[in-house]
Amino acid sequence: MTRRKYLQILAAAGLLSPAAVLRAMANPLSAEAVDALPKISGPLTLYLGRGEGGLYERILDAIRERNPQMDLKIRRGTSSALANTIVAEAGAGVNRADVFWAIDSGSIGRVVNSASPFPISSSLSDRLKPGFRFARWTPISGRIRTIPYNTERLTKEQVPTSIMELPESGLKVGWAPAYGAFQTFVTAMRLLEGEASTRAWLRAMRKNTQSYAGEFGVVMAVSRGEVDAGLANHYYTLRLKKGRPDAPVDLAFTQGDAGCLLNASGALLLSKRPQAELFLRHLLSREVQGFLSREAYEIPLVEGVEPPVGLPDVGGLDLPKLDLERLADPRPTLDLLRETGVL
């Protein structure tokens, strides 16, 4: 199948607009194009720890369409549950999965530390931007912590630029403590600020917060004026603004702390089958990375793919310096959330 035909398949599946197809055909970028990839053939078992409203199923459908000789089997679940399953299987000497694709680096780190995944080749990791190259897993797309705020209640200047100052701001804040992304954020705070400061922050925040089941619910609450601001990954606000451009919500960023943590989804290899790494190359291809940016509003981590519309240049933000693999163990964070009554 030619790259032109693959782009047409992506367009028919809704993964690329006609304009995007023309741009992709006319303007080759530095990311690997799908026509450079060999076909995938043979059996492949994917443990999929993410969903995003069916967007990733559409990617998998397009990959299946391009690779009719691939026999893809998928086990779905939460990233944390599947990570625990992989670790248990490894302990029992069982290997059922070829690839694990997880929603955040914490679940990936648990598998890296406890299940000995196979190394990622330099030919694959070198395609990633500096800072996102790891020996035993590959980031797929990025997401940054933000403070969405109601623009009818606040100006950006009224939002604290330090996450540690948020409890004293007087703002009513929405959060989703049971949500994995929030728990990873608290883990980052523990590592950056220390457990005592994080405990004090959680206790102080409880006085003026409203809990929601998920972070899209947080952003919706901000837009309705139920709360002044919230804690959420960036893409929930961008997705809301896509459907409701006039929604009174915008993004603010803290500086150099866990409040603007740049986390990543990722994938790793659990078998040495050549089709497993070739599958990862598809996920890092120009077409898939472009789709994740345009439709899921996630941050592409390979060179030459445009970032999502509405997100400031990540290079201009003051991001914390934290090795994502250190986010692997959520247990101390869960203990702390329960101790402080947040969970």
N, C-alpha and C positions, 0 to 999 in steps of 0.2 A: 504494500500500500504506500502510495506517495504521500508526502507531507500535505500536498494540496487536498488529497482525498480525506486525510485525517482531519484537516481543518474544516472541511465540509461536514464531516460526521459530528464534530464538536458543535458546529453551528446548528445542525439539525437537532441535536440533543439539547440545545439551549445554552451550551457552554461558551459560545462565542457569538457575538453579534456580527452581522454582515460587515460592518465597518471594521470591527476588530480582525476579522478574517483577512480583509484587504491589507490592513496595516501589518499583520503578521507575515503575509506573503511578500509584501513590498520592502519591509524593513527588518532584515535579519538582525537579531540582537546577540549579546554574548552568551545568554543562557542556551543550553543544549536544545535544539529543535527536535521534534518527535521523529522527523524523517531520518535523523542520525542514529536512531535506536534500532537495534535488532528486534525481531519479533520475539515475544514471550511464548514459549510452548511448554507443555507438560503441566503436572499438578502444582498448585500453589495454595497454601492455606494461610489466610490473613486473619489475625486477631485485631479487630477494629474497635478501638476504644473511643469512638467519636461519632457524631451524626450530623450536627449543624443543619437540621431541618431538611435533610435529603440532599444537600449540596455534594457531599462526598460520595453518595450513592451514584450521582450523575457522573462524577469523575470515574468511578469504577465501571459504570456502564460504557463510557467512551473507551476505556482501556480494554475492556472485553471486546468491544466492536473491532478495535484495531488488531487484537490478538486472538483470533478465533481458535487457535490451537492451545490456548491456555485454559486449564481446568481450575477455575478459581473457586475456592470454598472460603466462606467468611463466618467467623464467630464474632458476634457483637456483644458488647457489654460496656460498662463504665471502664474508663482507663485504669482506675485503681483496682477494680475487681479482676480485670484481665491480667494486670501485673502480678497480683497475688496468685492467680492461677498458673501463670508461667513459672513463677518461683517455685510453687508447689510441684509442678510437673518436672522441673529441673531437679528438684530434690529427690524425686522418685525415679529419676533416670528416664523420664518420658519426654519425647519431643514431638509435639503435635503441630506446632506452628512453624511457618517459614519466616513470616514477617509480623511484627507488632507495630501498629500505627496508633499512637496515643495522643490525647488532647493536650498534655502538658509534660514538661521535662521531669516533673517529680515522679510520675509513674515510670517514665523511661529510666530514670536514675535507679529506681528500686530494682528493675530487671538487670541493669548494668552491674549493680553491686552484688546481686545474689544469683544470677542465672547464667553468667558468662556468655553473652551474645558474641557473635563472630565480628571480627574487625571490619570497618568500613574502608574500602580501598581509597587511596589518595585520588584516583581519577574521579571519584564521586565527591569526596569531601572538599576537594580543591575548587569545586564549582560554587561552594557556599561563600558568603561574605566572611571576611576576617572576624573572628570572635564567635563564629558559629560552626567551627570545625572540630569535631570530636572523634576519638579513635574508635568507639564502639556504638555510636548512633549518629543519625543525621537529622538535624532539624528540618522541618518541612515548611512551616510558616510561623510568623511571629505575632504576638499580641502584647500590647502594652497596658499597664494599669493606668487609669485615669480617674479624675474627679468630674463626672458629668454634673453640670449645675443648671438651674433654672434661670434663664436670661431675663425673665420678668421680675425676678426677686433679687438677683445678684449681678454684679459686673465681674469680669474675670479677675480684676484687681482685689476683689473681696474674698476670693478663694485663697486659703493659705498655700504657700509654696513649699511648706514643710508638712509632711503627713503627721509628724509628732505634735504639731500645733493645732491640728483639727479639733481635738476635744475642747479647747479653750476658745474656739472661734464663735461659739454661740449658734452655729448652724445646725439645723435638723438634717440628719444624714440617713440615707437608706443604704443598707448593706444586705448581703446574702451569706450568712455565716456557714450554712450547710453546703455551700457551693465550693467545688474543688479549687477554682481559681482564687477565691477569697482565702482559702486555707493555705494555698501556696504563697500568697501575698503575706500572710501572717508568718509563715516560715521564713520568708525573706527578711521580714522585720526582726524576727528573733536573731537571725544571723548577723544582721547589720547593726542593730541597736542593743542587743542583749535581751535575755529573758525577763529580767526585772523591769526594764523600761517598757517592753511589750505588754507585760502583765498590767502595768499601771495604765498604759494607753487603752487597752481593752476595757478595763474597769471604768475609766473616765468616759469612753465613748458610749458605754451602755446607757448613760443618763439621757442621751438625746438622739437615739437612733431608732429606726423602724426596720424590722427584718422582713425580707422577701424570700420567696422560694428560689429565685434565680436572678441573675444580673440583668437580663432583659427586663424583668419585672422592676428592678431598681430604676433603670433608665425611664421606663414608662411612668413610674411614680414621680420622678423628677419632672418629667414633661407635664404631668397633671398638677404639679404644685403641692403634692402631698408632703414632699420633703424639699429642702432647699438644694441639696446636692446628694451625690451618691458615690459609691466605690464600685467600679466595674471595669472590665476590659474595654478597650476602645471601640471594638467593632459593634457592640450593641447600640451605641449612640449613632454611629454612622449608618447602620441598617435602619434605625428608626427614622433618621433624617432622609433616607432615600425614599421611604414611603410617605413621610410627612415633612416636606422641606420647611414648613413654617412652624414646626414644633419648637417651643421655647426652651431649647436645651443646647448646650455647647460643651466643649471639652476644655478642662484645665489640667495642668500637669504640675506635679511637685518637682523638686529639684534634688537629685542625687540620693534619693532614699527609696524605700520599698514601694512608696506610692506611685512611682513611675517605673516599676520593674518591667523589663522587656523579657517575657517568657517565650517559649516556643513549643509548638507541637512537634512531634518527632517520630521517627521510625527506626527500627533496628532489625538486624538479621539473626534469626534463630536457627537457620540451616545454611549449609554451604551450597545449596542448589543454585546454579547460575541464574535461574529465573527469578530468584528472590532479589538479588541486587539489581537486576534489570527492571524489576517492578519499582524499586526505589528511584531508579533513573527516570522512569515515567513520572513519578510524583514531583521530581525536581525539573521536569521539562518546562520549556518556555510556555507552552500552552496551558498546562495545569497550574503553574505558578501564576500566570496571568488571570486565569479563572478565579483562583483563590483570592487574588487582590481585588478583582472587579466585583465579584458576586458575594464572597464571604467577608470582604473588607479586611482580610488578614494581610500581614506584612510579608512580602516575598523576601526570601533570604538568599536567593541566587542573583548574580549580577545581571543587569540588563532588563529587568521587569519593572514596570511602573508601579509605585506604591498606590494604596487605595486613595480614592478621591476624598478629600475632607480631612485627611490626617496630615499634621505638620511634618516637615522633614525630620525624621527620627535622628539624623545626624546633628541636628541643632538642639536636641533636648539633652538635659543633664541626667543621664541614666546612671543608676547605681552600678558599681563594679562588683559583680557577684557571679561566680561560676555556677551555671545552671545545674550542674550535676550535684551540687550541695543541697538542692531542694528535695532530695530523694526520700528522706524519712519524715513522714507527716505525723508520726506518733507523738512526739513532744508537743507539736502544735495542737493536736486534738486534745491532749491532756490539759493544755493551758486554756483552750477555749471552754472546756467543761469546767475547769476550776474557777474561771471568772464568770461563769453563768451565761456566756455568750451562746453556747450550744446546750 
